[in-house]
Amino acid sequence: MYGWIFRHLPGNRFWQVVQSLVLVAAVVAVLFTWVFPWVAETFNVNGDPNFD
């Protein structure tokens, strides 16, 4: 999968690496901003005994 993404990015090798790093940073930012807080709130992964 990563090879497919890397092959389809435009530019030479340097710009492909830069674009790959930007994509990884964007995915990590989305996970920490929206996904992980939603999971913690929805599935009580914090261990709160008063979870309703």
C-alpha positions as CSV (number, residue, x, y, z in Angstrom):
1,M,0.0,0.0,0.0
2,Y,2.8,2.5,0.9
3,G,4.6,1.6,-2.2
4,W,1.5,2.3,-4.3
5,I,1.1,5.7,-2.7
6,F,4.8,6.5,-3.1
7,R,4.8,5.5,-6.8
8,H,1.8,7.7,-7.5
9,L,3.1,10.9,-5.9
10,P,4.4,13.4,-8.5
11,G,7.9,14.8,-8.6
12,N,11.4,13.4,-8.1
13,R,12.5,11.3,-5.1
14,F,13.1,14.3,-2.8
15,W,9.6,15.7,-3.4
16,Q,8.0,12.3,-3.0
17,V,9.7,11.9,0.4
18,V,8.6,15.4,1.4
19,Q,5.0,14.7,0.3
20,S,5.0,11.3,2.1
21,L,6.1,13.0,5.4
22,V,3.4,15.6,5.0
23,L,0.8,12.9,4.5
24,V,2.0,11.0,7.6
25,A,1.9,14.2,9.6
26,A,-1.6,15.0,8.4
27,V,-2.8,11.5,9.3
28,V,-1.3,11.7,12.8
29,A,-2.8,15.2,13.3
30,V,-6.3,13.9,12.4
31,L,-5.9,10.9,14.7
32,F,-4.8,12.9,17.7
33,T,-7.3,15.8,17.1
34,W,-10.5,13.9,16.3
35,V,-10.3,10.1,16.3
36,F,-8.5,9.3,19.6
37,P,-10.7,11.7,21.7
38,W,-13.8,10.3,20.2
39,V,-12.7,6.7,21.0
40,A,-11.8,7.6,24.5
41,E,-15.2,9.3,25.1
42,T,-17.3,6.7,23.3
43,F,-15.7,3.4,24.6
44,N,-14.5,4.5,28.1
45,V,-10.9,3.6,27.6
46,N,-9.9,5.9,30.4
47,G,-11.3,3.5,33.0
48,D,-13.8,5.9,34.5
49,P,-16.0,3.9,36.9
50,N,-18.9,6.4,36.6
51,F,-19.2,5.9,32.8
52,D,-22.8,6.0,31.7
